[in-house]
Amino acid sequence: NAYASFYQAIQLPSVECKRNQGLTLSFWYRIQTYDRAWGLVQGGQTPNDPSDDVWDWLDTFEVHILDRDGRELAEVLRDGYFGKHQPNTLYDLGWRYYNVDLTSWAGRQVRIEFKVWNRADKWYPTWVYVDDIKLLPAASRNHNISIPLVLNKSRFGAVGMGAPAPAQG
């Protein structure tokens, strides 16, 4: 398990932003990977024995909101490649736009952390480009995107209810 990350500590505007319809963090990102975000991982107890294999997160891009001391307040995005894995194939997921409402943390100092994980192996790397990060009053959003949640007959659930659903481009 390894990851690369960067974060910025910021003082969010006070509750006055709530009267002005909130506060939004927005950014563009592009995931390039040779691995899936979710898959079967060898358990390691007995080599070549699938009985101890488990389903788990593999290579993902995540965005977290942390308090000033680094404690997680929320995971606001987890994304990656959720298709069928073909060895030695680069999956370029293209540029994706994301925004999240930060109004619940108005007036607090928070850290916004961007993290890309390379879990389970060293053979299939994943990397992410992040661009155009903005913190704006919610009323000034110039993009509205809905991120669908897969809730039935899936291994993925809503944020805060287990594993978050992948973002759709």
Salt bridges, closest charged atoms under 4 A:
GLU62 OE1 - HIS64 NE2 2.86
GLU62 OE2 - ARG78 NE 3.23
GLU62 OE2 - ARG119 NH2 3.09
ASP67 OD2 - ARG71 NE 2.99
ASP69 OD2 - ARG71 NH2 3.21
GLU72 OE1 - HIS64 ND1 2.85
GLU75 OE1 - HIS64 NE2 3.84
GLU75 OE1 - ARG78 NH2 2.92
ASP79 OD2 - ARG96 NH1 2.63
ASP92 OD2 - ARG30 NH2 2.33
GLU113 OE1 - LYS115 NZ 3.93
ASP132 OD2 - LYS134 NZ 3.74
